[in-house]
Amino acid sequence: MAQATIEERKIQKLDLKGNNNLDKVNYAFSFVKRAIEIATKAENKVKYQFIVYNASIKTWHIVRGLMRNGWSRNCVEILEKVSNLLEEADDSDFNWRCRYLNGLCKAFADAEKKPEALKALDKLYELTKKKGDSDF
């Protein structure tokens, strides 16, 4: 996670654009992905559950520069993986889960994957219906 933070700060400092930025984002996320893989192993789930939430925050910091029309489609896989992990963990930060589902929905729409975007919207609707109003 520390290496992901270093790479994320390099992205911000270098102010890269286009495919160079996308390459750096994927590289930074590779470190988060390794942390998630370790934390979600069966023997580590209870011990390292907090890593999933921390990884979701770090991931958002890494991809937020790409969360605009035309570029968010490149984040579908990343956002979907982290959103599913938050859902599986039933994380208590309800607003954060809603923000991730909203971002995932936008990324699916940008990638022209309308059925998947509707599924994400349905999840968001069900989550807010179950937990109450959100203020994200």
C-alpha positions in Angstrom: 0.0 0.0 0.0 2.9 2.3 0.7 4.3 1.8 -2.8 0.8 2.5 -4.2 0.9 5.8 -2.3 4.3 6.7 -3.7 3.1 5.9 -7.3 -0.1 7.9 -6.8 1.8 10.9 -5.7 4.1 10.6 -8.7 0.9 10.7 -10.9 -0.2 13.9 -9.2 3.3 15.5 -9.3 4.0 14.7 -12.9 0.5 15.8 -14.1 0.5 13.2 -16.8 -2.1 13.2 -19.5 -3.7 10.5 -21.7 -2.2 7.1 -22.0 0.8 7.9 -20.0 -1.5 8.7 -17.0 -3.4 5.5 -17.6 -0.3 3.4 -17.6 0.8 5.0 -14.3 -2.7 4.4 -12.8 -2.6 0.7 -13.7 0.9 0.5 -12.3 -0.1 2.1 -9.0 -3.2 -0.1 -8.8 -1.1 -3.2 -9.2 0.3 -2.6 -5.7 -3.2 -2.2 -4.3 -4.2 -5.4 -6.0 -1.4 -7.3 -4.4 -2.5 -6.0 -1.0 -6.1 -7.0 -1.7 -5.0 -10.5 -2.8 -3.2 -11.0 0.5 -6.0 -9.5 2.6 -8.8 -11.6 1.0 -7.1 -15.0 1.4 -9.3 -17.2 3.5 -6.8 -17.4 6.4 -6.3 -13.6 6.4 -9.9 -12.3 5.9 -10.7 -11.7 9.6 -7.2 -10.4 10.4 -6.8 -8.0 7.5 -10.4 -6.9 6.8 -9.5 -3.3 7.3 -7.2 -3.5 4.3 -10.2 -3.7 1.9 -11.5 -0.3 3.1 -8.0 1.3 3.1 -7.4 -0.2 -0.4 -10.7 1.4 -1.6 -9.6 4.8 -0.4 -6.2 4.4 -2.0 -7.8 3.2 -5.3 -10.1 6.2 -5.4 -7.1 8.5 -5.0 -5.4 6.7 -7.8 -8.2 6.7 -10.3 -10.0 10.0 -9.6 -8.1 11.8 -12.3 -9.6 9.4 -14.8 -13.2 9.7 -13.6 -14.4 11.9 -16.4 -16.1 11.3 -19.7 -14.0 9.4 -22.2 -11.6 8.1 -19.6 -13.6 6.5 -16.8 -14.3 3.5 -19.1 -10.6 2.5 -18.4 -11.4 2.2 -14.7 -14.3 -0.3 -15.0 -12.3 -3.4 -13.9 -10.6 -1.6 -11.0 -13.8 0.0 -9.7 -15.8 -3.2 -10.1 -13.3 -5.3 -8.2 -13.1 -2.8 -5.3 -16.9 -2.2 -5.2 -17.5 -6.0 -5.0 -15.0 -6.3 -2.2 -16.7 -3.5 -0.2 -20.1 -5.2 -0.8 -18.7 -8.6 0.3 -17.2 -7.1 3.4 -20.5 -5.3 4.1 -18.5 -2.3 5.0 -20.1 0.0 7.5 -19.3 3.3 5.6 -22.5 3.3 3.7 -21.8 6.6 1.9 -18.4 5.4 0.7 -20.0 2.3 -0.8 -22.6 4.5 -2.5 -19.9 6.7 -4.0 -18.1 3.6 -5.4 -21.3 2.3 -6.9 -22.0 5.7 -8.4 -18.5 5.9 -9.9 -18.8 2.3 -11.2 -22.1 3.2 -12.8 -20.6 6.2 -14.6 -17.6 4.1 -15.7 -20.0 1.4 -17.2 -22.0 4.1 -19.0 -18.8 5.6 -20.4 -17.8 2.2 -21.6 -21.2 1.8 -23.2 -22.0 -1.2 -21.0 -25.6 -0.2 -20.3 -26.8 -3.5 -18.7 -23.9 -3.4 -16.3 -24.6 0.2 -15.5 -28.2 -0.6 -14.7 -27.1 -3.4 -12.5 -24.9 -1.0 -10.6 -27.7 1.5 -10.3 -30.0 -1.3 -9.0 -27.4 -2.2 -6.4 -27.2 1.5 -5.4 -30.9 1.7 -5.2 -31.2 -1.5 -3.1 -28.4 -0.3 -0.8 -30.0 3.1 -0.1 -33.4 1.5 0.3 -31.9 -0.9 2.9 -29.7 1.5 4.8 -31.5 4.8 4.3 -30.7 8.1 2.7 -27.1 8.8 1.6 -25.3 12.1 1.7 -22.4 11.3 -0.6 
